[in-house]
Amino acid sequence: MFCLEVSGKFASFNRPEMKVERVSYDVITPSAARAVFEAILWKPAIRWQVERIEVLSPVKWISLRRNEVGHRIAERNIDTAMREGHGQLGLYVDEDRQQRAGLFLRDVRYRLHARFVMTEKAKADDTPAKFASMFKRRALAGQCVNQPYLGCREFAARFRLIEDPGLEQAPQDWTGDLGFMLYDLDYTDAESPRPLFFRAKIEHGVVQVPPRESSEVRG
């Protein structure tokens, strides 16, 4: 089991039912927490499973309006450029700007507990001890494959490895029902990923995350 303290000035773990405006969940989602671990160490031979989320700072909100682009570059344009060596890959922000409001979190701090399991892509020389050593070395040095973020890439996350959680600050004294929360995406069908949800409850600042194969996780 590994433990990271993660913090940031802003965060947005968007509710999928909100189609236009961005509204965050109250707490970091398991998929966003998993992405933090993967940003430090990702290999085809391992899969991260988040088991526990601890909320260390009071939940604070902020309402912001941001400029976004309304479209993405079409895949067919990319395919054409790859085949023919030229194509329309430009995206003119001034012509496709949309302003959207969002209800985000601010001044967040979490303690994330996760472990990894070996996958069917593990090779003969891939061992849990090997990847555990790699993760610990990278986390202690502050190294990452890509910058961890808190829901949106512009909301960068700071992290540090916690080697003895028992010596750290206690979670917030907060108990309640958070409702159905996005758990992760099922990429069994890569063309049409299926969202998975679970009923999230927080007890004394702690959200226990069920295993992916649990009956509590529903598609």
C-alpha positions as CSV (number, residue, x, y, z in Angstrom):
1,M,0.0,0.0,0.0
2,F,1.3,3.5,-0.9
3,C,0.1,6.8,0.4
4,L,0.4,10.3,-1.2
5,E,-0.6,13.7,0.1
6,V,-1.9,15.7,-2.8
7,S,-2.8,19.4,-2.7
8,G,-3.6,22.2,-5.1
9,K,-5.0,25.7,-5.3
10,F,-7.9,24.7,-7.5
11,A,-9.6,21.4,-8.4
12,S,-12.6,20.3,-10.5
13,F,-13.8,16.7,-10.6
14,N,-16.7,17.3,-13.0
15,R,-20.1,15.7,-12.6
16,P,-20.9,13.9,-15.9
17,E,-24.6,14.8,-15.5
18,M,-23.8,18.5,-15.9
19,K,-23.6,18.9,-19.6
20,V,-22.8,22.6,-20.1
21,E,-21.6,24.2,-16.9
22,R,-18.7,22.6,-15.0
23,V,-19.7,21.5,-11.4
24,S,-17.3,19.5,-9.3
25,Y,-18.0,16.7,-6.9
26,D,-17.3,17.6,-3.3
27,V,-14.3,15.2,-3.1
28,I,-11.7,13.9,-5.6
29,T,-13.0,10.9,-7.5
30,P,-11.2,7.5,-7.5
31,S,-10.4,7.9,-11.2
32,A,-8.7,11.3,-10.6
33,A,-6.8,9.8,-7.6
34,R,-5.7,6.9,-9.7
35,A,-4.4,9.3,-12.4
36,V,-2.1,10.9,-9.8
37,F,-0.4,7.6,-9.0
38,E,-0.2,6.8,-12.8
39,A,1.5,10.2,-13.3
40,I,4.3,9.1,-11.1
41,L,4.6,5.5,-12.3
42,W,2.7,3.9,-15.1
43,K,3.6,0.6,-16.7
44,P,1.5,-1.9,-18.7
45,A,2.4,-4.6,-16.2
46,I,0.6,-2.9,-13.3
47,R,-2.9,-1.4,-12.5
48,W,-3.5,1.0,-9.7
49,Q,-6.4,0.5,-7.3
50,V,-7.3,3.4,-5.0
51,E,-8.7,2.1,-1.7
52,R,-9.0,5.1,0.6
53,I,-9.4,8.9,0.2
54,E,-8.9,11.2,3.2
55,V,-10.0,14.8,3.1
56,L,-7.5,16.9,5.0
57,S,-8.8,20.5,4.3
58,P,-12.3,21.9,4.7
59,V,-14.3,21.9,1.4
60,K,-14.3,25.4,-0.2
61,W,-15.9,26.5,-3.4
62,I,-15.2,29.1,-6.0
63,S,-17.2,30.1,-9.0
64,L,-15.2,31.0,-12.2
65,R,-15.9,31.8,-15.8
66,R,-13.4,30.4,-18.3
67,N,-12.8,30.6,-22.0
68,E,-13.0,27.2,-23.8
69,V,-12.9,26.1,-27.4
70,G,-16.1,24.6,-28.7
71,H,-14.6,21.9,-30.9
72,R,-11.7,19.5,-31.3
73,I,-9.6,18.9,-34.3
74,A,-11.4,16.3,-36.4
75,E,-9.9,12.9,-36.5
76,R,-10.3,12.7,-40.2
77,N,-8.2,15.8,-40.6
78,I,-5.4,14.1,-38.6
79,D,-5.7,10.9,-40.7
80,T,-5.5,13.0,-43.9
81,A,-2.4,14.8,-42.7
82,M,-0.7,11.6,-41.7
83,R,-1.4,10.0,-45.1
84,E,-0.8,12.9,-47.4
85,G,1.7,15.0,-45.4
86,H,-0.6,18.0,-45.2
87,G,-4.0,18.9,-43.9
88,Q,-6.1,21.4,-41.9
89,L,-4.9,20.9,-38.3
90,G,-5.3,24.5,-37.1
91,L,-7.8,25.5,-34.5
92,Y,-8.5,29.2,-34.3
93,V,-9.4,30.0,-30.7
94,D,-10.7,33.5,-31.5
95,E,-13.3,32.0,-33.9
96,D,-14.4,29.1,-31.6
97,R,-14.3,30.6,-28.1
98,Q,-17.0,29.8,-25.6
99,Q,-17.3,31.2,-22.1
100,R,-18.5,28.8,-19.5
101,A,-19.1,29.1,-15.8
102,G,-17.8,26.5,-13.4
103,L,-18.2,25.7,-9.7
104,F,-14.8,24.4,-8.6
105,L,-13.0,23.5,-5.4
106,R,-10.2,25.6,-4.0
107,D,-7.4,25.0,-1.5
108,V,-7.8,21.2,-1.6
109,R,-5.6,18.7,0.2
110,Y,-6.1,14.9,0.3
111,R,-4.3,11.8,1.5
112,L,-4.7,9.0,-1.1
113,H,-4.1,5.3,-0.4
114,A,-3.6,2.9,-3.3
115,R,-1.9,-0.3,-4.2
116,F,-1.1,-1.8,-7.6
117,V,-1.9,-5.3,-8.9
118,M,0.0,-7.1,-11.7
119,T,-1.7,-7.4,-15.1
120,E,-1.6,-10.0,-17.8
121,K,0.9,-7.9,-19.6
122,A,3.6,-8.5,-16.9
123,K,6.8,-10.1,-18.2
124,A,8.8,-12.8,-16.5
125,D,11.1,-10.3,-14.8
126,D,8.3,-8.0,-13.7
127,T,7.8,-8.3,-9.9
128,P,5.9,-6.3,-7.3
129,A,9.1,-5.5,-5.5
130,K,10.6,-4.0,-8.7
131,F,7.7,-1.6,-9.2
132,A,7.3,-0.8,-5.5
133,S,10.9,0.3,-5.5
134,M,10.5,2.3,-8.6
135,F,7.4,4.1,-7.3
136,K,8.9,4.9,-3.9
137,R,12.1,6.2,-5.5
138,R,10.3,8.5,-8.0
139,A,7.7,9.8,-5.4
140,L,10.4,10.7,-2.9
141,A,12.3,12.6,-5.6
142,G,9.2,14.4,-6.8
143,Q,9.6,12.8,-10.3
144,C,6.6,12.1,-12.5
145,V,5.9,11.0,-16.1
146,N,3.6,13.9,-16.5
147,Q,2.5,16.7,-14.2
148,P,-0.3,15.3,-11.9
149,Y,-3.5,17.4,-11.9
150,L,-6.7,17.7,-10.0
151,G,-9.5,17.0,-12.5
152,C,-8.4,19.5,-15.1
153,R,-4.9,19.8,-16.6
154,E,-4.7,23.5,-15.7
155,F,-5.2,22.6,-12.0
156,A,-1.7,21.2,-11.2
157,A,-1.2,19.1,-8.1
158,R,1.6,19.0,-5.6
159,F,2.4,15.6,-4.1
160,R,4.6,14.0,-1.5
161,L,5.0,10.4,-0.4
162,I,3.7,9.6,3.1
163,E,5.7,6.7,4.6
164,D,3.9,6.6,8.0
165,P,0.3,7.9,7.7
166,G,-0.2,7.4,11.4
167,L,2.1,10.3,12.2
168,E,0.2,12.7,9.9
169,Q,-2.7,15.1,10.4
170,A,-6.1,13.5,11.1
171,P,-8.8,13.9,8.4
172,Q,-11.6,16.4,8.6
173,D,-14.4,15.5,11.0
174,W,-17.0,15.2,8.3
175,T,-19.6,12.5,7.8
176,G,-22.3,12.3,5.1
177,D,-23.7,10.7,2.0
178,L,-22.0,12.0,-1.2
179,G,-24.5,10.3,-3.5
180,F,-23.5,8.4,-6.6
181,M,-20.0,9.3,-7.7
182,L,-18.0,8.5,-10.9
183,Y,-15.7,5.6,-10.1
184,D,-13.9,5.2,-13.4
185,L,-14.3,4.4,-17.1
186,D,-14.5,0.8,-18.4
187,Y,-12.5,0.6,-21.6
188,T,-13.5,-2.9,-22.5
189,D,-14.9,-1.3,-25.6
190,A,-12.3,1.3,-26.5
191,E,-14.7,2.9,-29.0
192,S,-17.3,3.5,-26.4
193,P,-16.0,3.7,-22.8
194,R,-18.6,2.9,-20.2
195,P,-18.8,5.1,-17.0
196,L,-18.9,3.2,-13.7
197,F,-20.4,4.7,-10.5
198,F,-20.5,3.8,-6.8
199,R,-22.4,5.2,-3.8
200,A,-19.9,7.3,-2.0
201,K,-20.1,7.9,1.7
202,I,-17.6,9.9,3.9
203,E,-17.1,9.0,7.5
204,H,-15.0,11.2,9.6
205,G,-13.3,12.6,6.5
206,V,-12.6,9.2,4.9
207,V,-14.1,7.7,1.8
208,Q,-13.6,4.0,1.5
209,V,-13.3,3.0,-2.2
210,P,-14.6,-0.5,-3.1
211,P,-12.7,-2.8,-5.5
212,R,-13.5,-2.4,-9.1
213,E,-15.0,-5.9,-9.3
214,S,-17.2,-5.2,-6.2
215,S,-21.0,-5.3,-6.6
216,E,-21.0,-1.7,-5.2
217,V,-19.5,-0.6,-8.5
218,R,-22.2,-0.3,-11.2
219,G,-22.1,0.6,-14.9
